[in-house]
Amino acid sequence: MWALCIGFGAELPAVVAVGSGLFLATGLFAAADLSIAPNRLLAAAPGTVGTIGQMARTGKAPNRAVEPAGTSSPTGGASYRGRGRRWAILSVLCITLLLISVDNSILNVALPSIVRGLNATSSQLQWIVDAYAVVFAGLLLSLGALGDRVGRKWVFMAGLAAFAGGSAFSAWSGSPDRLIIARACMGVGAAAIMPSTLSILTNVFTTDRDRARAIGIWSGTAGLGVAVGPVLGGFLLDHYWWGSVFLINVPIAIAGLVATLWLVPNSRSPLSKRADPLGALLSMAGLGLLLWAIIEAPNRTWTSPLTLGALGGGAGAIVAFVLWERRSEHPMLPLRFFRNRRFSAAIASLALVLFALLGMFFLMTQYLQFSLGFSPLQTGLRIAPIALVLLVAAPLSVLLARSRWLGTKPVVVTGMLLIAVGLGLLSHTSMHSTYADLVPAFVLIGIGVGLAMAPSTESVMGSIPTAEAGVGSATNDTALQIGGALGVGVLGTVLNAHYRSQMSSLLAGSRIPEDIRHLVLGSLGGAQAVAQHVPGPTGQALSSAARASFVSGMDQALTVAAVVVGVASFVVLAVLPNRGTPHDTTDTADRPRPSPGTTKRERARSVRKLDSYPGQDKQVDRTLDCRPHPTNRATGRRGNQSFLPAVRFRET
């Protein structure tokens, strides 16, 4: 991979320096807070700290037999005692999350440059974005479960390596088709990175208060990537070729590998399940076919046999996925999570927030460059207000959601309504609009996303067992990717269908070569490239007509987004619980119940005898149901004291 980088010549040192500088800025924070026990390897973190449910919610040890949080792991290894070490681990996780969020926002700014450099059509642009998202979403759950089984640190590091390789492949792609394949490779790496960050975070921060603060910082880091990405991408595109926006990932990923090896502890779940390859294939096939039909419909019409076949195949694959997951003994997606209203409503709100945000970015970056004439760097700077207000709103939203006066529901619903209002304002954009007309809408959308994302994420992670944090966080990230992919696919298709219809009517009866017609109908960038080679008023008329068609199609797409998010906000208002309760988590769903007639001492003895991990530190995790069994309900003052609380026993 580095041999390819050498061929980049004189431009490579600048790109590497920028990437290394981004990593170093956060790495210095990690080094400053690091507290390492001397002469010990930084190997393992707790897989399930305390018990699966009780200690994760309270952070308190029920008795002296319970191991304190953050001291060792079912896999053995060094401890990470102290608050400084926990926040240093969080900083490393946020660096790698920043890598993914920066990549997404950089790509949006680079789309017009890719149109000029590779002659990509609007449909190919949608696939460049969505190929990454389809693979990302399809593998998230499987790789999250794999991390729970073999170790989250190792899956995390493998993802960084795959992401670096896919980024190098993308940088030197010579055609849109190759770039689409390279983006799919990057999706594999991102699918391994993303769930590991949140699952490691959830296992390191075990109390509700600290976990909520950490998730707020985690969400804010994603917002920081949205802010840094467009500006960094604009700088690179103004000075180098479009491939530099992918090459920037390589030094950051390599530095992240080194920091992860040294800082991030390993953890895995004692309740991990086998992989579900069939479920992964069905989910990718269903989402991929559905998006293919949506994206290609403007080119082939909705009544085309291929379009109808893809829609039917996608729907069939999704139904088969649900049926398989219900019957499988080791499902990729535990459908029982969705019985919890707190979980299902929060997942839906996250998906729709990303539907609106990424769909809007896909449209507005092209509008700012093709229609208003801004350079890539100017475009990045003008998108920054969205991310800046998001950075402020995300941490505050957690505090508001946890306050005794508000709660989660009003914060999330208010955020979604602000997003809908902002999209409604953008839907009135015209040919004569200026950037100043867009700023109020950008601010409203940024505040709305900041208010909705962090509380929804905390609701998702707070309603699942800590031992299944990998699968739970992967489900959270899958919702984000599916929402973003559908946003780009649906809103891009609404725009593309309107644009092609308007321009086809304009070109009807004209005698122009087929390849030129293909460029004009393919994208606004293609039409403007043709107009530059047509002298006189004809070229100007073609450029103006293409811009008018693009703007009117964009307005239709933004109207669709505003309606979808607005309606969804009222659904969330009716379904999402305002606060979590001790019964929200699904910890008790799979707990083994004590046998009738056993006493506390007999059950404790059986747990110590039967639960062990050969070759490890003989520390076990086993949860016991605290509720009295109906056939063993003793009478008197000591009747219910024969039932142990759910604790982790440590063999001596």
C-alpha positions as CSV (number, residue, x, y, z in Angstrom):
1,M,0.0,0.0,0.0
2,W,2.8,2.4,0.8
3,A,4.5,1.5,-2.5
4,L,1.4,3.0,-4.1
5,C,1.7,6.1,-2.0
6,I,5.2,6.6,-3.2
7,G,3.9,7.0,-6.7
8,F,1.9,9.9,-5.6
9,G,5.1,12.0,-5.7
10,A,5.4,15.4,-4.2
11,E,1.8,15.7,-3.2
12,L,1.9,12.8,-0.7
13,P,3.9,14.4,2.1
14,A,1.4,17.2,2.4
15,V,-1.6,14.8,2.6
16,V,0.2,12.6,5.1
17,A,1.2,15.6,7.2
18,V,-2.4,16.8,7.3
19,G,-3.7,13.3,8.3
20,S,-1.0,12.8,10.9
21,G,-1.7,16.3,12.4
22,L,-5.4,15.4,12.8
23,F,-4.5,12.3,14.7
24,L,-1.7,13.9,16.8
25,A,-4.1,16.6,18.1
26,T,-6.3,14.1,19.8
27,G,-3.5,11.7,20.6
28,L,-1.8,14.3,22.8
29,F,-5.0,14.4,24.8
30,A,-4.9,10.7,25.3
31,A,-1.2,10.7,26.3
32,A,-1.9,13.5,28.8
33,D,-4.6,11.6,30.6
34,L,-3.1,8.1,30.4
35,S,-2.5,6.3,33.6
36,I,-0.7,2.9,33.1
37,A,0.3,0.5,35.8
38,P,4.0,-0.2,35.5
39,N,5.3,-3.4,33.9
40,R,1.9,-4.5,32.8
41,L,0.5,-5.1,29.3
42,L,-2.6,-3.1,28.2
43,A,-4.5,-6.2,27.1
44,A,-8.0,-6.7,28.4
45,A,-11.0,-4.7,29.4
46,P,-14.0,-6.1,31.2
47,G,-16.4,-8.0,28.9
48,T,-19.4,-7.6,31.2
49,V,-18.6,-5.4,34.1
50,G,-20.4,-6.4,37.3
51,T,-23.5,-8.3,36.2
52,I,-25.2,-8.2,32.9
53,G,-27.9,-5.9,34.1
54,Q,-27.7,-4.7,37.7
55,M,-24.2,-3.3,37.9
56,A,-24.4,-1.8,34.4
57,R,-27.3,0.3,35.5
58,T,-26.2,1.2,39.1
59,G,-22.4,0.9,39.0
60,K,-22.6,-0.5,42.6
61,A,-21.3,-3.8,43.8
62,P,-24.1,-5.7,45.6
63,N,-21.7,-7.5,48.0
64,R,-18.0,-8.0,48.6
65,A,-17.9,-11.1,46.3
66,V,-18.4,-8.8,43.3
67,E,-15.5,-7.6,41.3
68,P,-15.3,-3.8,41.0
69,A,-15.8,-2.3,37.5
70,G,-12.8,-2.0,35.3
71,T,-10.4,-4.3,37.1
72,S,-10.0,-7.3,34.8
73,S,-11.7,-9.3,32.1
74,P,-13.0,-12.7,31.4
75,T,-10.2,-13.0,29.0
76,G,-7.6,-12.1,31.6
77,G,-5.0,-9.4,31.4
78,A,-4.2,-6.0,32.8
79,S,-6.5,-3.7,34.5
80,Y,-7.4,-0.1,33.6
81,R,-8.1,1.4,37.0
82,G,-8.8,5.1,37.3
83,R,-10.9,7.7,35.6
84,G,-8.0,9.1,33.6
85,R,-7.4,5.8,31.8
86,R,-11.1,5.4,30.9
87,W,-11.2,8.9,29.3
88,A,-8.0,8.1,27.5
89,I,-9.6,5.0,26.0
90,L,-12.6,7.2,25.0
91,S,-10.3,9.6,23.2
92,V,-8.8,6.7,21.1
93,L,-12.3,5.5,20.2
94,C,-13.3,8.9,19.2
95,I,-10.3,9.3,16.9
96,T,-11.3,6.3,14.9
97,L,-14.9,7.4,14.9
98,L,-13.7,10.7,13.5
99,L,-12.0,8.9,10.7
100,I,-15.3,7.4,9.5
101,S,-17.4,10.6,10.0
102,V,-14.7,12.7,8.2
103,D,-14.7,10.3,5.3
104,N,-18.5,10.6,4.8
105,S,-18.5,14.4,4.9
106,I,-15.4,14.7,2.7
107,L,-17.0,12.5,0.0
108,N,-20.1,14.8,-0.2
109,V,-17.8,17.8,-1.0
110,A,-15.9,15.8,-3.5
111,L,-18.9,14.6,-5.6
112,P,-18.8,17.5,-8.1
113,S,-15.0,16.9,-8.5
114,I,-15.6,13.2,-9.2
115,V,-18.2,14.2,-11.8
116,R,-15.6,16.3,-13.6
117,G,-12.8,13.8,-13.1
118,L,-14.6,10.6,-13.9
119,N,-17.6,11.8,-15.9
120,A,-19.9,10.1,-13.3
121,T,-23.6,10.4,-13.7
122,S,-26.1,11.2,-10.9
123,S,-26.9,7.5,-10.5
124,Q,-23.3,6.6,-10.3
125,L,-22.8,9.3,-7.6
126,Q,-25.6,7.7,-5.6
127,W,-23.9,4.3,-5.9
128,I,-20.5,5.7,-4.9
129,V,-22.2,6.8,-1.6
130,D,-24.6,3.9,-1.2
131,A,-22.3,1.0,-2.1
132,Y,-20.3,1.9,1.1
133,A,-23.5,2.1,3.1
134,V,-25.0,-1.2,1.9
135,V,-22.0,-3.2,2.8
136,F,-21.5,-1.2,6.0
137,A,-25.1,-1.9,7.1
138,G,-25.1,-5.5,6.0
139,L,-22.0,-6.5,7.9
140,L,-22.4,-4.3,11.0
141,L,-24.4,-6.8,13.0
142,S,-22.3,-9.8,12.0
143,L,-19.0,-8.1,12.8
144,G,-20.5,-6.7,16.0
145,A,-21.3,-10.2,17.1
146,L,-17.9,-11.4,15.9
147,G,-16.3,-8.8,18.1
148,D,-18.3,-10.0,21.1
149,R,-17.1,-13.5,20.4
150,V,-13.4,-13.3,19.4
151,G,-12.5,-9.9,21.0
152,R,-13.6,-6.4,20.1
153,K,-10.1,-5.0,20.0
154,W,-9.0,-7.5,17.2
155,V,-12.0,-6.9,15.1
156,F,-11.5,-3.2,15.6
157,M,-7.9,-3.3,14.4
158,A,-8.8,-5.5,11.4
159,G,-11.4,-2.9,10.4
160,L,-8.8,-0.2,10.5
161,A,-6.5,-2.2,8.2
162,A,-9.3,-2.9,5.7
163,F,-10.4,0.7,5.8
164,A,-6.9,1.9,5.0
165,G,-6.6,-0.5,2.1
166,G,-10.0,0.4,0.6
167,S,-9.1,4.1,0.9
168,A,-5.9,3.6,-1.1
169,F,-7.8,1.6,-3.7
170,S,-10.4,4.4,-3.9
171,A,-7.7,7.1,-4.4
172,W,-6.4,5.5,-7.6
173,S,-9.7,4.3,-9.1
174,G,-9.8,5.2,-12.8
175,S,-13.5,4.9,-13.4
176,P,-16.8,5.2,-11.5
177,D,-17.3,1.4,-11.4
178,R,-13.9,0.9,-9.8
179,L,-14.6,3.6,-7.3
180,I,-17.9,1.9,-6.4
181,I,-16.1,-1.4,-5.7
182,A,-13.4,0.4,-3.6
183,R,-16.1,2.1,-1.6
184,A,-17.6,-1.2,-0.9
185,C,-14.2,-2.4,0.5
186,M,-14.1,0.6,2.7
187,G,-17.6,-0.3,4.0
188,V,-16.2,-3.7,5.2
189,G,-13.6,-1.9,7.3
190,A,-16.1,0.6,8.6
191,A,-18.5,-2.2,9.6
192,A,-15.8,-3.6,11.8
193,I,-14.7,-0.2,13.3
194,M,-18.1,1.4,14.1
195,P,-19.7,-1.2,16.4
196,S,-16.5,-1.8,18.3
197,T,-16.2,1.8,19.4
198,L,-19.6,1.9,21.0
199,S,-19.5,-1.6,22.5
200,I,-16.0,-0.9,24.1
201,L,-17.3,2.4,25.3
202,T,-20.4,0.8,26.9
203,N,-18.3,-1.8,28.7
204,V,-15.8,0.7,30.0
205,F,-18.4,3.2,31.2
206,T,-20.8,1.1,33.2
207,T,-22.8,3.7,35.2
208,D,-25.7,5.6,33.6
209,R,-24.2,9.0,34.3
210,D,-20.8,8.3,32.9
211,R,-22.1,6.3,30.0
212,A,-24.4,9.1,29.0
213,R,-21.5,11.6,29.2
214,A,-19.3,9.4,27.1
215,I,-22.0,8.8,24.5
216,G,-22.5,12.6,24.4
217,I,-18.8,13.0,23.6
218,W,-19.0,10.1,21.1
219,S,-21.9,11.7,19.3
220,G,-20.2,15.1,19.4
221,T,-17.1,13.5,17.8
222,A,-19.3,12.4,14.9
223,G,-20.5,16.0,14.6
224,L,-16.9,17.2,14.7
225,G,-16.2,15.0,11.7
226,V,-19.1,16.6,9.9
227,A,-17.5,20.0,10.6
228,V,-13.9,19.1,9.8
229,G,-14.6,16.9,6.8
230,P,-16.0,19.5,4.4
231,V,-13.3,22.1,5.2
232,L,-10.5,19.5,5.0
233,G,-12.0,18.1,1.8
234,G,-12.3,21.5,0.3
235,F,-8.7,22.3,1.1
236,L,-7.4,19.0,-0.5
237,L,-9.6,19.5,-3.6
238,D,-8.4,23.0,-4.1
239,H,-4.7,21.9,-4.0
240,Y,-4.7,18.2,-5.2
241,W,-6.8,15.8,-7.2
242,W,-10.0,14.2,-6.1
243,G,-8.3,11.0,-4.9
244,S,-6.6,12.9,-2.1
245,V,-9.8,12.9,-0.1
246,F,-9.5,9.1,0.2
247,L,-5.7,9.0,0.6
248,I,-6.0,11.2,3.8
249,N,-7.5,8.2,5.6
250,V,-4.4,6.0,5.2
251,P,-2.0,7.8,7.7
252,I,-4.9,8.3,10.2
253,A,-5.8,4.6,10.1
254,I,-2.2,3.5,10.5
255,A,-1.7,5.8,13.5
256,G,-5.0,4.5,14.9
257,L,-3.7,0.9,14.6
258,V,-0.6,1.8,16.7
259,A,-2.6,3.7,19.3
260,T,-5.2,0.9,19.6
261,L,-2.6,-1.7,20.1
262,W,-1.1,0.2,22.9
263,L,-4.1,1.9,24.6
264,V,-7.4,0.1,23.9
265,P,-8.2,-2.9,26.0
266,N,-9.7,-6.1,24.7
267,S,-13.2,-7.3,25.7
268,R,-15.6,-10.0,24.7
269,S,-18.9,-11.3,25.9
270,P,-19.3,-14.6,27.7
271,L,-22.8,-14.8,26.0
272,S,-21.5,-14.4,22.5
273,K,-23.2,-16.3,19.7
274,R,-22.1,-18.0,16.5
275,A,-22.0,-16.0,13.3
276,D,-25.0,-15.8,11.1
277,P,-23.7,-15.6,7.5
278,L,-27.0,-16.3,5.9
279,G,-28.6,-13.5,7.8
280,A,-25.9,-11.1,6.6
281,L,-26.3,-12.2,3.0
282,L,-30.1,-11.8,3.1
283,S,-29.8,-8.3,4.7
284,M,-27.3,-7.1,2.1
285,A,-29.3,-8.6,-0.8
286,G,-32.5,-7.1,0.4
287,L,-31.2,-3.6,1.0
288,G,-29.0,-3.7,-2.1
289,L,-31.8,-4.7,-4.4
290,L,-34.2,-2.2,-2.9
291,L,-31.7,0.6,-3.4
292,W,-30.8,-0.5,-6.9
293,A,-34.5,-0.3,-7.9
294,I,-34.9,3.1,-6.3
295,I,-31.7,4.6,-7.9
296,E,-32.1,3.1,-11.3
297,A,-35.8,3.8,-11.7
298,P,-35.4,7.2,-13.3
299,N,-33.1,5.6,-16.0
300,R,-35.3,2.5,-16.6
301,T,-38.8,3.7,-15.4
302,W,-40.7,2.3,-12.5
303,T,-42.6,-0.2,-14.7
304,S,-39.4,-1.7,-16.2
305,P,-39.2,-5.5,-15.6
306,L,-35.7,-5.1,-14.1
307,T,-37.0,-2.4,-11.7
308,L,-40.0,-4.4,-10.6
309,G,-37.9,-7.6,-10.3
310,A,-35.4,-5.8,-8.1
311,L,-38.2,-4.4,-5.9
312,G,-39.8,-7.8,-5.6
313,G,-36.5,-9.5,-5.0
314,G,-35.5,-7.0,-2.3
315,A,-38.8,-7.3,-0.5
316,G,-38.6,-11.1,-0.7
317,A,-35.0,-11.0,0.7
318,I,-36.1,-8.8,3.6
319,V,-39.1,-11.0,4.5
320,A,-36.8,-14.1,4.3
321,F,-34.3,-12.3,6.6
322,V,-37.0,-11.6,9.2
323,L,-38.3,-15.2,9.1
324,W,-34.8,-16.6,9.3
325,E,-33.9,-14.4,12.3
326,R,-37.0,-15.5,14.1
327,R,-36.2,-19.2,13.6
328,S,-32.4,-19.1,14.0
329,E,-30.9,-20.2,17.3
330,H,-28.1,-17.6,16.8
331,P,-29.7,-14.6,15.0
332,M,-27.6,-11.8,13.7
333,L,-30.4,-9.4,14.8
334,P,-32.2,-10.2,18.1
335,L,-35.7,-9.3,17.2
336,R,-36.7,-9.4,20.8
337,F,-34.9,-6.0,21.2
338,F,-37.7,-4.4,19.1
339,R,-40.3,-5.5,21.7
340,N,-39.0,-2.7,23.8
341,R,-40.6,0.6,22.8
342,R,-37.7,2.6,24.0
343,F,-35.3,0.7,21.7
344,S,-37.5,0.5,18.6
345,A,-38.7,4.2,18.7
346,A,-35.1,5.4,19.3
347,I,-33.8,3.3,16.4
348,A,-36.5,4.7,14.1
349,S,-35.7,8.3,15.1
350,L,-32.0,7.8,14.4
351,A,-32.6,6.3,11.0
352,L,-34.9,9.2,10.0
353,V,-32.5,11.8,11.3
354,L,-29.7,10.4,9.0
355,F,-32.2,10.0,6.2
356,A,-32.7,13.8,6.3
357,L,-29.1,14.8,7.1
358,L,-27.2,12.7,4.5
359,G,-29.8,13.2,1.8
360,M,-29.6,17.0,2.4
361,F,-25.8,16.9,2.2
362,F,-25.9,15.0,-1.1
363,L,-28.1,17.6,-2.6
364,M,-26.7,20.8,-1.1
365,T,-23.0,20.2,-1.8
366,Q,-23.9,19.9,-5.5
367,Y,-26.1,23.0,-5.4
368,L,-23.5,25.1,-3.7
369,Q,-20.8,24.2,-6.3
370,F,-22.7,23.7,-9.5
371,S,-25.4,26.4,-9.0
372,L,-23.9,29.0,-6.7
373,G,-20.4,28.5,-8.1
374,F,-18.5,28.0,-4.9
375,S,-15.2,26.2,-4.9
376,P,-14.8,23.0,-2.8
377,L,-13.1,24.8,0.1
378,Q,-15.8,27.6,0.0
379,T,-18.5,24.9,0.0
380,G,-16.9,23.2,3.0
381,L,-16.8,26.4,5.0
382,R,-20.4,27.2,4.2
383,I,-21.6,23.8,5.4
384,A,-19.7,24.3,8.6
385,P,-22.6,26.0,10.5
386,I,-24.5,22.8,10.6
387,A,-21.7,20.9,12.3
388,L,-20.8,23.7,14.6
389,V,-24.2,24.1,16.1
390,L,-24.5,20.2,16.2
391,L,-21.3,20.1,18.3
392,V,-22.9,22.4,20.9
393,A,-26.4,20.8,20.8
394,A,-25.3,17.2,21.1
395,P,-23.7,17.3,24.6
396,L,-26.5,19.7,25.9
397,S,-29.1,17.3,24.6
398,V,-27.9,14.6,27.0
399,L,-28.2,16.9,29.9
400,L,-31.7,18.0,28.9
401,A,-32.8,14.5,28.4
402,R,-31.6,13.5,31.8
403,S,-33.1,16.5,33.6
404,R,-36.1,16.0,35.8
405,W,-38.1,18.6,34.0
406,L,-37.9,17.3,30.4
407,G,-36.8,13.7,29.6
408,T,-35.9,12.0,26.4
409,K,-39.2,12.4,24.5
410,P,-39.5,16.2,24.3
411,V,-35.8,16.6,23.4
412,V,-35.9,14.1,20.5
413,V,-39.3,15.2,19.2
414,T,-38.2,18.9,19.3
415,G,-35.0,18.0,17.4
416,M,-36.9,16.2,14.7
417,L,-39.4,19.0,14.3
418,L,-36.5,21.5,13.9
419,I,-35.1,19.3,11.2
420,A,-38.4,19.2,9.4
421,V,-38.7,23.0,9.6
422,G,-35.2,23.5,8.3
423,L,-35.8,21.2,5.4
424,G,-39.1,23.0,4.6
425,L,-37.2,26.3,4.4
426,L,-34.6,24.8,2.1
427,S,-37.4,23.5,-0.2
428,H,-38.2,27.1,-1.2
429,T,-34.7,27.6,-2.7
430,S,-34.9,29.2,-6.2
431,M,-32.5,30.2,-9.0
432,H,-32.1,33.6,-7.3
433,S,-31.4,32.4,-3.8
434,T,-28.1,33.3,-2.1
435,Y,-26.1,31.6,0.6
436,A,-27.6,34.0,3.2
437,D,-31.0,32.5,2.4
438,L,-29.7,29.0,3.4
439,V,-28.1,29.9,6.7
440,P,-31.2,29.9,9.0
441,A,-32.2,26.5,7.6
442,F,-28.7,25.1,8.2
443,V,-28.7,26.3,11.8
444,L,-32.1,24.7,12.5
445,I,-31.1,21.4,11.0
446,G,-27.8,21.4,13.0
447,I,-29.6,22.1,16.3
448,G,-32.2,19.4,15.4
449,V,-29.7,16.7,14.6
450,G,-27.8,17.5,17.8
451,L,-30.9,17.3,20.0
452,A,-32.2,14.1,18.5
453,M,-29.1,11.9,18.0
454,A,-27.4,11.7,21.4
455,P,-30.6,11.0,23.5
456,S,-31.7,8.4,20.9
457,T,-28.4,6.7,21.0
458,E,-28.4,6.7,24.8
459,S,-31.9,5.2,24.8
460,V,-30.8,2.4,22.4
461,M,-27.7,1.5,24.4
462,G,-29.5,1.9,27.8
463,S,-32.2,-0.6,26.8
464,I,-30.0,-3.6,25.9
465,P,-27.8,-5.9,28.0
466,T,-24.2,-4.8,28.5
467,A,-23.1,-8.3,27.5
468,E,-24.7,-7.8,24.1
469,A,-23.3,-4.3,23.6
470,G,-21.6,-5.3,20.4
471,V,-24.8,-6.5,18.7
472,G,-26.7,-3.6,20.2
473,S,-24.3,-0.9,19.0
474,A,-24.2,-2.6,15.6
475,T,-28.0,-2.4,15.4
476,N,-27.7,1.3,16.3
477,D,-25.1,1.9,13.6
478,T,-27.1,-0.2,11.1
479,A,-30.1,2.0,11.5
480,L,-27.9,5.0,10.8
481,Q,-26.4,3.6,7.7
482,I,-29.8,2.3,6.3
483,G,-31.3,5.7,7.0
484,G,-28.4,7.5,5.3
485,A,-28.4,5.1,2.3
486,L,-32.2,5.5,1.9
487,G,-31.9,9.3,2.2
488,V,-29.3,9.5,-0.6
489,G,-31.2,6.9,-2.7
490,V,-34.7,8.3,-2.3
491,L,-34.0,12.1,-2.3
492,G,-31.4,11.6,-5.1
493,T,-33.9,9.7,-7.2
494,V,-36.6,12.3,-6.7
495,L,-34.1,14.9,-7.9
496,N,-32.8,12.8,-10.8
497,A,-36.3,11.9,-12.0
498,H,-37.4,15.5,-12.2
499,Y,-34.1,16.7,-13.7
500,R,-34.2,14.0,-16.5
501,S,-37.8,14.8,-17.2
502,Q,-37.2,18.5,-17.6
503,M,-34.1,18.2,-19.6
504,S,-35.5,15.4,-21.9
505,S,-38.4,17.7,-22.8
506,L,-35.8,20.5,-23.6
507,L,-33.7,18.2,-25.8
508,A,-36.6,16.6,-27.6
509,G,-36.2,17.0,-31.3
510,S,-32.6,18.3,-31.1
511,R,-30.0,16.7,-33.2
512,I,-27.1,16.1,-30.8
513,P,-24.9,13.0,-30.5
514,E,-26.0,10.3,-28.1
515,D,-22.9,10.6,-25.9
516,I,-23.5,14.3,-25.5
517,R,-27.2,13.7,-24.6
518,H,-26.1,11.1,-22.1
519,L,-23.8,13.7,-20.4
520,V,-26.5,16.3,-20.3
521,L,-29.1,14.0,-18.9
522,G,-26.7,12.3,-16.5
523,S,-26.0,15.2,-14.1
524,L,-26.0,18.9,-13.8
525,G,-22.2,18.8,-13.9
526,G,-22.3,17.0,-17.2
527,A,-24.7,19.6,-18.6
528,Q,-22.5,22.4,-17.5
529,A,-19.4,20.8,-19.0
530,V,-21.2,20.5,-22.4
531,A,-22.4,24.1,-22.1
532,Q,-18.9,25.4,-21.7
533,H,-18.1,24.0,-25.1
534,V,-21.1,25.4,-26.8
535,P,-20.5,29.0,-27.8
536,G,-22.9,32.0,-27.6
537,P,-26.4,32.2,-26.2
538,T,-27.1,28.5,-26.8
539,G,-24.5,27.4,-24.2
540,Q,-25.8,29.9,-21.7
541,A,-29.4,28.7,-22.2
542,L,-28.4,25.1,-21.7
543,S,-26.6,25.9,-18.5
544,S,-29.5,28.0,-17.2
545,A,-32.0,25.3,-18.1
546,A,-30.0,22.6,-16.4
547,R,-29.6,24.7,-13.2
548,A,-33.3,25.5,-13.1
549,S,-34.2,21.8,-13.5
550,F,-31.8,20.8,-10.8
551,V,-33.1,23.4,-8.3
552,S,-36.7,22.5,-8.9
553,G,-35.9,18.8,-8.5
554,M,-34.0,19.5,-5.3
555,D,-36.9,21.4,-3.9
556,Q,-39.2,18.5,-4.5
557,A,-36.7,16.1,-2.8
558,L,-36.4,18.4,0.2
559,T,-40.1,18.6,0.5
560,V,-40.4,14.9,0.6
561,A,-37.7,14.8,3.4
562,A,-39.5,17.5,5.4
563,V,-42.8,15.6,5.3
564,V,-41.2,12.3,6.2
565,V,-39.3,13.7,9.2
566,G,-42.3,15.8,10.4
567,V,-44.7,12.9,10.3
568,A,-42.2,10.6,12.0
569,S,-41.7,13.1,14.9
570,F,-45.4,12.7,15.9
571,V,-45.0,8.9,15.7
572,V,-42.0,9.2,18.0
573,L,-44.0,11.5,20.3
574,A,-46.6,8.7,20.7
575,V,-44.3,5.7,21.0
576,L,-41.0,6.7,22.7
577,P,-41.0,6.5,26.5
578,N,-40.0,9.7,28.2
579,R,-37.6,8.0,30.6
580,G,-35.9,4.6,30.9
581,T,-37.0,2.3,33.7
582,P,-35.2,-0.6,35.4
583,H,-37.4,-2.9,33.4
584,D,-36.3,-1.4,30.0
585,T,-33.3,-3.6,29.4
586,T,-33.7,-7.0,28.0
587,D,-31.3,-8.5,30.5
588,T,-33.9,-10.7,32.1
589,A,-34.9,-12.3,28.7
590,D,-32.3,-14.9,28.7
591,R,-31.3,-15.3,32.3
592,P,-31.3,-18.8,33.7
593,R,-33.9,-19.1,36.5
594,P,-33.0,-20.9,39.7
595,S,-34.5,-24.3,40.1
596,P,-37.4,-24.7,42.5
597,G,-36.5,-25.8,46.0
598,T,-32.9,-24.6,46.0
599,T,-31.4,-22.4,48.7
600,K,-29.2,-19.4,48.4
601,R,-26.1,-21.4,49.6
602,E,-26.8,-24.3,47.2
603,R,-27.1,-22.0,44.2
604,A,-24.0,-20.0,45.2
605,R,-22.0,-23.3,45.5
606,S,-23.3,-24.5,42.1
607,V,-22.3,-21.2,40.4
608,R,-18.8,-21.3,41.8
609,K,-18.4,-25.0,40.8
610,L,-19.8,-24.9,37.3
611,D,-18.9,-21.5,35.9
612,S,-15.3,-21.3,34.8
613,Y,-13.2,-20.3,31.8
614,P,-10.4,-22.8,31.2
615,G,-7.0,-21.2,30.9
616,Q,-8.2,-17.8,32.1
617,D,-8.5,-16.1,35.4
618,K,-11.5,-18.3,36.5
619,Q,-13.6,-15.2,36.8
620,V,-17.2,-15.9,35.8
621,D,-20.3,-14.0,34.7
622,R,-23.6,-15.6,35.6
623,T,-26.9,-13.8,36.2
624,L,-29.5,-15.3,38.5
625,D,-33.1,-14.3,38.5
626,C,-34.0,-12.3,41.7
627,R,-37.7,-12.9,41.4
628,P,-39.3,-15.7,43.5
629,H,-40.3,-18.7,41.6
630,P,-44.1,-19.3,41.8
631,T,-43.6,-22.9,43.0
632,N,-41.0,-22.0,45.6
633,R,-42.6,-19.0,47.3
634,A,-41.6,-19.3,51.0
635,T,-43.6,-17.7,53.8
636,G,-42.5,-15.6,56.7
637,R,-39.9,-12.8,57.1
638,R,-37.1,-14.8,55.4
639,G,-39.3,-16.1,52.6
640,N,-37.8,-14.2,49.7
641,Q,-34.2,-14.0,51.0
642,S,-33.3,-17.3,49.5
643,F,-33.0,-15.6,46.1
644,L,-29.6,-14.3,45.1
645,P,-29.2,-10.9,43.4
646,A,-27.7,-11.0,40.0
647,V,-23.9,-10.6,40.7
648,R,-20.6,-11.7,39.4
649,F,-18.8,-14.2,41.6
650,R,-15.1,-14.4,41.8
651,E,-13.6,-17.7,42.6
652,T,-10.8,-17.7,45.3
